[in-house]
Amino acid sequence: MNGLRNLLKGKGLEIAKEAIDRTFLVGKLLCFLHVTNTYICSPALVYGPSMLPTFSLTGDLVFGEKISPRLGKVNNGDIVLVRSPENPKKTINKRILGMEGNHVTYLIDPQNSEKCRTITVPKGHIWIQGDNIYDSQDSRQFGPVPYGLIQSKVFCRVKQDR
């Protein structure tokens, strides 16, 4: 009887040790995913008419890397994910058309007139616009965007079969 009890205690100890090892493995995986998503790269679903024809109206999965914006390595023409200046709970995707100090000329109301305005992008800001100027809420409405609102620079789009 004592021999059986000792055998079960030993086996129970092995099971407990394996459970702890697997728990630590899962914990390490979750930490890795958190650090990757927060500081290196994260996926985002982008949809809507503002970036037609670059992105689909019904939604595309993109990956944004977060290192370039932190190092100041974004430039004109880059597509970025930006915290909306109008609604901080929302993230928008637009193309950078002007960096600080650049002069940007844009159509005020492209649907109704060809009236243009030129602005100099202030220090610490960027000018962003959607590729579809006829249906995009962007810097033409809310002005230059603080550089600190850039969340990531898009580097990959996952093509979906439709």
N, C-alpha and C positions, 0 to 999 in steps of 0.2 A: 504494500500500500504506500509506504513512504517512497519507494522507488518510482512509482507512477506519479506521485505528487511532485517529486523532484524533476522528473522528465517534463511534466506540464509547465512547471515554473520556468525551466530553461527554454522551452518552446515559446512560452508567452513573452519572455524577455526578448527573444529574437524577433517576434512579431512587433512588439513595441518599438524596438530599435529600427526596424524597417519602416514602420509608420512615421517615425520621427524623421528619418532620412528623406522619405518622399515628401513630407510636409516642407522641409527645408528646401528641397528641389523646386517645389511649386512656388514657394516664397521667393526664391531667387529669380525664377522665370517672371513672376509678376513684377518684381523690382526692375528687372531688365526692360520689360514692356513699358512700364511707367516712365523710366528715364528716357527711353527711345522716343516715346510719344510726346513727352514734355520738352525735350531739349534737342532732339536730332531730326526726327521725321514723323509726320503723321498723315493719315488719310483724311480726305474730305469729299463729301458729295456736293458737287456744284450743279446748279440748275437755274433755269430762267432765261429770258431773252437777251439779257444785257451783253453776253459774250458770244452771241451768234456771229459768225459761223464757227468760231474756234471751239466752243463747247456746245453740246447738245441742249436743246430746250427742255428735254425731259430728264436730264441729269447725266453727269459723267463722274466717275471716281477719279480723283487726282491725288497725287502725293506731293506734299509740300515739305521742303527741308528748312529747318529753323536756324541753321548755322550762319548762312549768308547774311540775313538781315541783322543778326547780332554783330557781325563783323563789318557792316556797312558795305556789303558786296552786292547790292541790287542796283540795277541800272535801267535806263529808258528801254522800253520794250519788254521787260520782264513782267510776267503775270504773277501777282501776289495775292495772298489771302490776307485780308485786312479786317480788323475789328471795326464795325460800322460806326462812324462818328455820330450818326443820328440815333442808333439803337445799339448800345453796347452788348446786348445779348445776342446780336446777330453778327455773323462773319460774311463778308462779301468778297468776291473775286473780281479783280480788275487788272488792266494793264497800266504800267507806269508810263506816263507820257512826259513827265518833267520832274527833275530833281531840284534840290535847293539851288537858287540862283539862275535857273533856266527861265527863259521867256516862253510862255505857252500861249498860242493863239487858238481860240476855240469858237465854235458856233454857239451862240447863246440859246437859240431855239431852232434846231435844224429842221423841224417839221414845218415851221411857219415863215421863216425868213433866213436870209443868208448874212445876217448881222453878226459880226465877229467882235471879240474882245481879246485883248492881250493882257496877260498877268505875269508878274515875276514871282516865281515860287519862293516863299520866305525860307529863311534858315531853319533847318530841322523839320522840313515838310516835304511832301511829294505831291505830284498832281496825278490822279488816277482817272481813267475813263474806261468804259466798256467798249468792246469792239463794235457793238451795234449802237451807234450814237442816237438812233431814233427811239430807242427804248431802254435807256440806262439811267439809273440814279447814280451819279458820280460827282467828281469835283466841280462839275459845271453847276450843280445845285448846292453842294455843301462846302465848296471851296477846297483849298489845299488841306491835305491830311497830315497830321503829325507822324513823323517817322516811327515813333514808338508804338503806333497802332498796327504796324506790319507784324503779322503772326508768322508767315512763312512765304517762301518763294516756290511756286509750282515748278516741278522738274519732270513730272511724269503724268500722263493721262492713260487710264486703262480703257482701251477701246472695247466698246460693247457691241455685240452683234444685234442688229435690230431687224 
